[in-house]
Amino acid sequence: MDLPTHAIFGFAIGLVFFGHPEIALLVSLGALIPDLDREYWFVKVSVYRDEQLHRALLHNVFVMGLLYMVSPFLALGIFLHMLLDSFTTSKDRGCEWFWPLSRLVKRGLYDANMEPQPLDPRERVYFYQEDPRATIEYPEPDLPEPRSPWRRVYGPALNSNLLDRGFLCGAIGLTIVWLLTQYFSNGTLLLDNLSKCVPQLVAYFSIMALFLGGELDRSDQEAPFGKTQLNPLRKVSFLKIPLVILGGFLAILWLILYRYQILANLELISSNWIPILVVGLIATISNIAIVKWHTRKSQPPAIV
């Protein structure tokens, strides 16, 4: 899914479920954050291509949990982003929900053709099958044949086609209906809420500056497979560092403006730290015990 779809869909969900523009903007902001793991930030394109960090590095439940400590609405936006990306095919990378833990499993019992693969005595946990044939036969040009399973969630939809446009238009329709309803019922209430959105708008400008700086950075790197669509941006590539600095400055400014809400959220979480700690310990210990039991040497390799 593309950025406008993620942003508008998150905004519409925030309006419908919470009824406040400032909350909807936070959900929408969270829905933009995961795509910052593109081929950005002065990392070679070849590294991203080989390791497939896009739709993994910031598209996972651990980033969602980390952002929950800042705001549960940001975390909801990340969840919605990952959900939409999971509808797309292996051609578009799908979404790696449990990165980096998912990469601890390095082999599949069967390859993409369902042919048995030789077992490695050093590996005790396997996926049942390597990624589907589409991963190898129909990928985007910058997606090489994977050396190991990508461990991603795939769907049947192709990026930026009917499903993408359907989500976008549906979200725009929901937003318009909500705004019109609020305006005709109580127009001043809407204006009052908009006055609370200044910190979120600062965060939006931060994200946009970081995205643009990232695109300029990517245009400076060697385009893989002879791609040239980014060449026009090279004329203004000298702006990439100032844009990244501006984005970072605005992000800090947003944290300052939003600090009271963040502190209130952290206080709420810390007030329940005992049950959270207990649940975390139980989940960790039980999962380690399950893995140890199913990977003991007397048993055949375990299958995720």
C-alpha positions as CSV (number, residue, x, y, z in Angstrom):
1,M,0.0,0.0,0.0
2,D,1.2,3.5,-0.7
3,L,1.6,6.4,1.8
4,P,-1.6,8.3,1.0
5,T,-3.6,5.1,1.6
6,H,-1.9,4.4,4.9
7,A,-2.3,8.0,6.1
8,I,-6.0,8.5,5.1
9,F,-7.0,5.0,6.3
10,G,-5.4,5.6,9.7
11,F,-7.0,9.0,9.9
12,A,-10.5,7.6,9.1
13,I,-10.2,4.8,11.6
14,G,-9.2,7.3,14.3
15,L,-12.1,9.5,13.5
16,V,-14.7,6.7,13.4
17,F,-13.6,5.0,16.6
18,F,-12.4,7.9,18.7
19,G,-14.2,10.9,17.3
20,H,-11.4,13.4,17.9
21,P,-9.2,14.9,15.1
22,E,-6.1,15.1,17.3
23,I,-6.4,11.4,18.0
24,A,-7.1,10.6,14.4
25,L,-3.9,12.5,13.4
26,L,-1.9,10.4,15.9
27,V,-3.2,7.2,14.4
28,S,-2.5,8.5,10.9
29,L,1.0,9.5,12.0
30,G,1.7,6.0,13.3
31,A,0.5,4.6,10.0
32,L,3.2,6.5,8.2
33,I,6.2,5.6,10.5
34,P,6.8,2.0,9.3
35,D,7.7,3.0,5.8
36,L,10.7,4.9,7.0
37,D,12.5,1.5,6.8
38,R,12.8,2.0,3.1
39,E,16.2,2.2,1.3
40,Y,17.0,5.4,3.3
41,W,19.4,6.8,5.7
42,F,22.7,6.5,3.9
43,V,22.6,2.7,3.9
44,K,23.6,1.0,0.6
45,V,20.7,-0.1,-1.5
46,S,22.4,-3.5,-1.9
47,V,22.2,-4.0,1.9
48,Y,18.4,-3.4,1.9
49,R,18.1,-5.6,-1.2
50,D,20.1,-8.5,0.3
51,E,18.7,-8.4,3.8
52,Q,15.2,-7.2,2.8
53,L,14.8,-4.7,5.7
54,H,11.9,-3.0,4.1
55,R,8.6,-4.2,5.6
56,A,10.6,-5.8,8.4
57,L,12.7,-3.3,10.3
58,L,9.8,-1.1,11.3
59,H,7.0,-3.4,10.3
60,N,6.9,-5.6,13.4
61,V,5.1,-6.0,16.8
62,F,8.2,-4.9,18.7
63,V,8.2,-1.4,17.2
64,M,4.4,-1.4,17.8
65,G,5.1,-2.1,21.5
66,L,7.8,0.5,21.7
67,L,5.6,3.2,20.2
68,Y,2.8,2.1,22.6
69,M,4.8,3.6,25.4
70,V,4.7,7.0,23.6
71,S,1.0,6.7,22.6
72,P,-1.3,3.8,22.1
73,F,-2.7,5.7,19.1
74,L,0.7,5.6,17.4
75,A,0.8,1.9,18.0
76,L,-2.6,1.5,16.5
77,G,-1.5,3.3,13.4
78,I,1.5,1.0,13.0
79,F,-0.8,-2.0,13.4
80,L,-3.2,-0.7,10.7
81,H,-0.2,-0.1,8.4
82,M,1.1,-3.7,8.9
83,L,-2.4,-5.1,8.5
84,L,-2.8,-3.4,5.1
85,D,0.7,-4.5,3.9
86,S,-0.2,-8.0,4.9
87,F,-2.8,-8.1,2.1
88,T,-0.1,-7.7,-0.6
89,T,1.6,-10.6,-2.3
90,S,5.1,-11.9,-1.9
91,K,5.9,-9.9,-5.0
92,D,5.5,-6.8,-2.8
93,R,7.3,-8.3,0.2
94,G,4.2,-8.8,2.4
95,C,5.0,-7.9,6.0
96,E,7.4,-9.5,8.5
97,W,5.4,-9.2,11.8
98,F,7.9,-10.8,14.1
99,W,11.3,-9.5,12.8
100,P,14.0,-10.0,14.1
101,L,12.9,-13.2,15.9
102,S,11.5,-14.7,12.7
103,R,14.9,-14.7,11.2
104,L,16.2,-17.1,13.8
105,V,14.6,-19.8,11.7
106,K,16.8,-20.1,8.6
107,R,15.5,-23.1,6.7
108,G,12.3,-24.8,5.4
109,L,11.7,-28.5,5.3
110,Y,10.5,-28.2,1.8
111,D,11.5,-25.8,-1.0
112,A,9.1,-23.6,-3.1
113,N,8.4,-26.7,-5.2
114,M,7.5,-28.8,-2.2
115,E,10.7,-30.9,-2.7
116,P,12.3,-32.1,0.6
117,Q,15.4,-30.2,1.6
118,P,18.4,-31.8,3.3
119,L,18.4,-31.3,7.1
120,D,21.1,-29.4,8.7
121,P,22.2,-31.0,12.1
122,R,22.9,-27.5,13.4
123,E,19.3,-26.3,12.8
124,R,16.6,-27.6,15.2
125,V,13.7,-25.4,14.1
126,Y,12.3,-25.2,10.6
127,F,9.6,-23.6,8.7
128,Y,7.4,-26.1,6.9
129,Q,8.1,-24.6,3.5
130,E,10.3,-22.0,1.8
131,D,8.6,-18.9,0.4
132,P,6.1,-19.5,-2.4
133,R,7.2,-19.7,-6.0
134,A,6.0,-16.1,-6.7
135,T,8.8,-14.9,-4.5
136,I,11.3,-16.4,-6.9
137,E,9.5,-16.1,-10.3
138,Y,7.6,-12.9,-10.1
139,P,9.4,-10.5,-7.7
140,E,10.1,-6.8,-8.1
141,P,13.4,-6.2,-9.8
142,D,15.2,-5.3,-6.6
143,L,14.1,-8.5,-4.8
144,P,16.7,-11.2,-5.4
145,E,16.0,-14.9,-4.8
146,P,16.1,-15.2,-1.0
147,R,18.8,-17.3,0.6
148,S,16.4,-18.3,3.3
149,P,12.7,-17.9,4.0
150,W,11.5,-14.3,4.4
151,R,9.1,-15.4,7.2
152,R,6.4,-12.9,6.0
153,V,2.7,-12.6,5.9
154,Y,1.4,-12.5,2.3
155,G,-2.0,-11.8,0.8
156,P,-3.6,-12.0,-2.6
157,A,-3.5,-8.2,-3.5
158,L,-1.1,-6.4,-5.7
159,N,0.3,-3.1,-4.4
160,S,-1.3,0.2,-5.7
161,N,-4.2,-1.4,-7.6
162,L,-7.8,-2.1,-7.0
163,L,-7.6,-2.9,-3.3
164,D,-5.2,0.0,-2.6
165,R,-7.5,2.5,-4.3
166,G,-10.5,0.9,-2.7
167,F,-9.1,1.5,0.8
168,L,-8.1,5.0,-0.1
169,C,-11.4,6.0,-1.5
170,G,-13.3,4.3,1.3
171,A,-11.3,6.1,3.9
172,I,-11.8,9.5,2.2
173,G,-15.5,8.8,2.1
174,L,-15.6,8.0,5.8
175,T,-13.6,11.1,6.7
176,I,-15.9,13.4,4.6
177,V,-19.0,11.9,6.2
178,W,-17.6,12.2,9.7
179,L,-16.5,15.8,9.1
180,L,-19.8,16.9,7.6
181,T,-21.8,15.2,10.4
182,Q,-19.7,17.0,13.0
183,Y,-20.0,20.3,11.2
184,F,-23.8,20.3,10.9
185,S,-24.2,19.0,14.5
186,N,-21.7,21.3,16.2
187,G,-19.3,23.2,14.0
188,T,-17.5,24.9,16.9
189,L,-16.6,21.6,18.5
190,L,-14.7,20.7,15.4
191,L,-12.8,24.0,15.4
192,D,-12.0,23.5,19.1
193,N,-10.6,20.1,18.4
194,L,-8.5,21.4,15.6
195,S,-6.7,23.8,18.0
196,K,-5.4,20.7,19.8
197,C,-3.7,19.3,16.7
198,V,-0.7,21.6,16.5
199,P,1.8,19.0,18.0
200,Q,0.6,16.4,15.6
201,L,1.0,18.7,12.6
202,V,4.6,19.4,13.7
203,A,5.1,15.6,13.8
204,Y,3.7,15.4,10.3
205,F,6.1,18.0,8.9
206,S,8.9,16.0,10.6
207,I,7.9,12.8,8.9
208,M,7.5,14.5,5.5
209,A,11.0,16.0,5.8
210,L,12.5,12.6,6.7
211,F,10.7,10.9,3.8
212,L,11.9,13.5,1.3
213,G,15.4,13.4,2.7
214,G,15.3,9.7,2.4
215,E,14.2,9.8,-1.2
216,L,17.0,12.3,-2.0
217,D,19.4,10.0,-0.3
218,R,18.2,7.0,-2.2
219,S,18.5,8.9,-5.5
220,D,22.2,9.5,-4.7
221,Q,22.9,5.8,-4.4
222,E,23.5,3.6,-7.4
223,A,20.1,2.6,-8.7
224,P,19.9,-1.3,-8.9
225,F,19.3,-3.0,-12.2
226,G,19.7,0.2,-14.2
227,K,16.7,2.0,-12.7
228,T,16.7,5.7,-13.6
229,Q,13.3,6.9,-12.2
230,L,15.1,8.6,-9.3
231,N,17.7,10.5,-11.5
232,P,15.7,13.8,-11.6
233,L,16.0,14.1,-7.8
234,R,19.8,14.1,-8.0
235,K,19.7,17.8,-9.0
236,V,18.5,18.7,-5.5
237,S,20.2,15.9,-3.6
238,F,22.3,18.5,-1.7
239,L,19.1,19.1,0.4
240,K,19.0,15.6,1.9
241,I,21.1,16.3,5.0
242,P,19.4,19.6,5.8
243,L,16.0,17.8,5.4
244,V,17.1,15.0,7.7
245,I,18.3,17.6,10.3
246,L,15.0,19.5,9.9
247,G,13.0,16.3,10.4
248,G,15.0,15.4,13.5
249,F,14.5,18.9,14.9
250,L,10.8,18.8,14.3
251,A,10.6,15.4,15.9
252,I,12.2,16.7,19.0
253,L,9.9,19.7,19.0
254,W,6.9,17.4,18.8
255,L,8.2,15.4,21.8
256,I,8.5,18.6,23.7
257,L,5.0,19.8,22.8
258,Y,3.5,16.3,23.4
259,R,5.5,15.5,26.6
260,Y,2.6,15.8,29.0
261,Q,0.5,13.2,27.1
262,I,3.6,10.9,26.9
263,L,4.3,11.2,30.6
264,A,0.6,10.5,31.4
265,N,0.7,7.4,29.2
266,L,3.9,6.2,30.8
267,E,2.4,6.8,34.3
268,L,-0.7,4.8,33.3
269,I,1.5,1.9,32.1
270,S,3.8,2.0,35.2
271,S,0.8,2.0,37.5
272,N,0.2,-1.6,36.3
273,W,3.8,-2.7,36.1
274,I,3.4,-5.7,38.3
275,P,0.8,-7.6,36.1
276,I,2.7,-6.5,33.0
277,L,5.9,-7.9,34.4
278,V,4.3,-11.1,35.5
279,V,2.7,-11.7,32.1
280,G,5.9,-10.9,30.3
281,L,7.9,-13.3,32.5
282,I,5.3,-16.1,32.1
283,A,5.2,-15.6,28.3
284,T,9.0,-15.6,28.0
285,I,9.6,-18.6,30.3
286,S,6.9,-20.7,28.8
287,N,8.0,-20.0,25.2
288,I,11.6,-20.8,26.1
289,A,10.5,-24.0,27.7
290,I,8.3,-25.0,24.7
291,V,11.2,-24.4,22.3
292,K,13.7,-26.3,24.4
293,W,11.2,-29.2,24.8
294,H,10.5,-29.5,21.1
295,T,14.1,-29.1,20.0
296,R,15.7,-31.7,22.2
297,K,18.1,-34.0,20.4
298,S,15.9,-37.1,20.9
299,Q,13.2,-35.6,18.8
300,P,13.0,-34.7,15.0
301,P,13.4,-31.0,14.1
302,A,10.6,-28.8,15.3
303,I,8.4,-27.0,12.7
304,V,7.2,-23.5,13.4
